[in-house]
């Protein structure tokens, strides 16, 4: 997610593809933007690995000249949990403008429910970020 200033974008894809699903940016997309990466896997013992998501998102960001601000990663955490510390930290850092772009592998990795997803995206938009396709 980006602040309106730098851009935010969303990519289409699945975990098997080479690009993240969503980027949220602040205004105009710019070179050297600060990027935050959010990744989550529900289980760690069924072949799921957050590093698969983060690696591809790092490549995606590097290809655009963006620099990594931080990574927010949950391993073995259900999306339905009310409290996800890394997601809470991401949202707090967005308010502090610690990054210009947020990359998320897939929207279902980000939102706890449809309601949570819509509210979180609205919160990003209110803070000046926008959601767009990355490609």
Secondary structure, 3 states (H helix, E strand, C coil): CEECCECCCECCCCCCCCCCCEEEEECECCCCCEEEEEEEECCCCCCCCHHHHHHHHHHHHHHCCCEEEEEEEEECCCCCCCCCHHHHHHHHHHHCCCCCEEEECCHHHHCCCHHHHHHHHHHHHHCCEEEEECC
